[in-house]
Amino acid sequence: MYLYVETWNPKPAWLALSSDDRGTFIERVQGLLGSLISDDLQLLGCVISDDDTHQHGGYQYVAIWRASDRDQVCRIEDGTKKIGWHDYFEQVNHGSVETGPEAVLGHMLNL
């Protein structure tokens, strides 16, 4: 399995859109989500980040995905690019094969 974490903030271009234009774009996002979610790609959860979270990373929104493989994550990336997501949102992603704490700590130890 593969885990993929998206974090994002609105850009000024998003804030400048009218409510109607935002609604039209959100409909496109909902259509994209409907086309992505499957047995091979699950949206595990979304977060509106608390500003007072310890060591807050500076991103307001978070989505966590579980995918059968990297190809499924490419579907997310291709879809968001296709609908113009990055015109409106600054985004940072993290992803890799799901592993346990022992593997992560071992990797850190052997840097």
N, C-alpha and C positions, 0 to 999 in steps of 0.2 A: 504494500500500500504506500501511497504517496500523500504527504500532507502539504497543504499550500495555504499560506496566510497572506491576505491582502490588507494593507492599511492605507487609508486615504483621507485627504482633506479637500474641501471645495476650493477651487481657484476663483479669482475675481470674475472670470467669465460666467461661472455658475451663479454667483451672487447677483450678477447683472441681468440674468434672464428674468422674464416675467413669470408669474405663477403659472400661467397657461403653458408657456414654453417649457418650464420645468416639468409640468405634468405630462406633456407630450414626450419628453425625454425619458421620464420614469416609466412610461408605457413601453418604450423600446427596451429598457433595462429588464422589465418584467417579462417581456417576450424572450429576451436572451436567456434569462434564468430558466424559463420554461423549456427552452430548447437544450439546456445544458444538463439539468438534473436528471440522473438516471441511476441504475444500479451500479454503474462504473464511476459515477461522480456525484457525491453528496455534499450539500451545503450543511455543515455541522452546526453552524451558528453565526450570528452577527452581533456586534457590540457597538453601542454609542459610548465611547470611552469616557469614564469619569475623569474630569480634569484633575482631581486630587489623588489619583492613583499614584502610589509611590513609584518614583522613577519613571513617570509618564513619558512616553516616547514622542509626544507632540502630534499624534494623529488622532483625529476625532472618531473615525469609523474603522471597524475591523470585520473581516469575513474569514471564516475558517472552513476549508474544504478538505475532504478526503477523496482521493482518486485512486483508481486501480493502477494507473501508471502515468508517466510524464505526458504521454500523448493526450490524456484527458485534460491535464492542466493547460496544454497548448490550446485546447478548445476555448478555455476561459480567456486566455490572453488574446487569441485571434478575435473572439467575439467582442471583447471590450474595445479592442482597436477598431473593429468594423463599425460599431455604433458611435464612435467618437468620444468615448468615455474620457480619454486623456486630454481632450480639449477643455474639460470642465473640472477634472480632479487631478491633484498631485497624488501620486501613488508610489508606495514601496511594497515589494512582495518578498516573501520568504518561502522556500519550498525545497523538499527533498524526500527521499525514501524515509518512511516512518521507522524510527528506531527507539531504543530504550535509553534510560539515563546512563547505563553502564557504557554503552557505545559512545555517547556524547562526552562523558567524563574522560574516557580513555583517549578520545580524539584530542580533547583539551590538554591532557597530560603529555601527549606525544607531539605537540606542535614544535 
